[in-house]
Amino acid sequence: MFTLKKIATCALQVSAGIVFYTQSAWALLPIEHWSQTNGAQVWLVQSPAIPMVDVQISFDAGERRDPPAQAGLASAVAGMVSKGVRAVGDAPALDENALGEAWADLGATLQAQASKDALAFSLRSLTAPDLLDQAARLTARQLAEPAWPEDVWQRERERLGAALREARTQPATVAAEAFADAVYGSHPYGQRVTDATLAQISVADFAQFHTRYLQACRAKIAIVGALDRAQAQALVTTLLARLPAPTSGQCEALPAVAQVQPLAAPVQKDVAFASAQAQVLIGQPGLARSDPDFLTILVGNHILGGGGFVSRLTNEVREKRGLSYSVHSQFAPGLHAGAFTISLQTRPDQAAEATQVARDVLTRFVADGPTPAELRAAKDNLIGGFALRIDSNRKLLGNVVNIASHGLPLDYLEHWRQRVEAITVADIRAAMQRKLQPGRMATIVLGAQP
């Protein structure tokens, strides 16, 4: 006789070979959106090919909500929700071992993670009614009734502190923290988790944070899987059933978080560090994900330094001069202006030259934009690779979450390729000039020879 665990395992094995769709099938899947009566917002893509569902439940409770003296609170909350649930009514308490066993028996997974902007819970389950119902009810308990065991937090705090201390022996970590300080200043995006901030976090703070931010009316739920709208509504109702919901269906507005301020002047910081390779970071605040220039900047950055071995930076820094094995640029947009960064590693005695070459490439690109040939190659690469961005339920879910988090239109994916194709050289040049100021950037050079 099969147990639930055996049924789940067999079904997952059967479905593993049919995870991928064709390009055209993925592109045509519509996104539905509605509000639940409790105020929660739902985005659904019906993907019936395999009997599985991926769900992400997000709250505006990411690291940007951490009090400065308690940097790391949101991440600690995310880590502690899997350490047990308390007894409520007829539902017994489960410690972290019992909770893990319960998920294993269901053949389902629930993960929590805090990013800069959100605290998110990711559920993956088969859609067999008994399995999905039990997975949804267990998720509801973890969302609403975490136990916050004191002894486990003391253990986790020590583990986190040890991991931080070890990370800060690595040159990349030290350089990245110096860069964040220079680019973000006092903005929450630049807050640094330390032993001191972890010491200020207690289980009482977990409970307070949870009560304030994890309410049903604050939830944004993205669903991709073999469910119709009625089934998705029932699933969401179960997932959020144990969270508090205001009678009006409207949550009190959370305090606004200040925007990242542009750099008023260039910043140069040389960091002494004994390292075989010098670390170089150049950048500034970039743009928010909702910025109308985003797609144009995406294409432009692919040409500048995001396109790997065919980028301008790679050609000038690596191929022509042999100053670095790897050099790239990226934008990290969020609800606020995430950093634009050029990063490279080079021999300590070549750090000054490599830094200057990278700056010169950036300055010329912002002034002149790409060539028509560079733009054509970037479009072909990005459009040709579009299917790889949405070739599984989990990847498609990430795109739906992106749409939900940043207020993008429901047809954003449907028209993505046409919008990329329409971008011109003049568009990229103008967008880069609006967003980047090569003369006012932060430069961190760690480990260079004096």
Secondary structure, DSSP 8 states (H G I E B T S, - for coil): ---HHHHHHHHHHHHGGG----HHHHHT---EEEE-TTS-EEEEEE-TTSSEEEEEEEES-SGGGS-GGGTTHHHHHHHHTTSEE--BTTB--EEHHHHHHHHHHHT-EEEEEE-SS-EEEEEEEE--HHHHHHHHHHHHHHHH-B---HHHHHHHHHHHHHHHHHHTTSHHHHHHHHHHHHHHTTSGGG----HHHHHT--HHHHHHHHHHH--GGG-EEEEEES--HHHHHHHHHHHHTTS---TTS--------------SS-EEEEE----SSEEEEEEEE---TT-TTHHHHHHHHIIIIISGGGSHHIIIIIITT---S-EEEEE---SS--EEEEEEEE-GGGHHHHHHHHHHHHHHHHHH---HHHHHHHHHHHHHTGGGGSSSHHHHHHHHHHHHHHT--TTTTTTHHHHHHH--HHHHHHHHHHH--GGG-EEEEES---
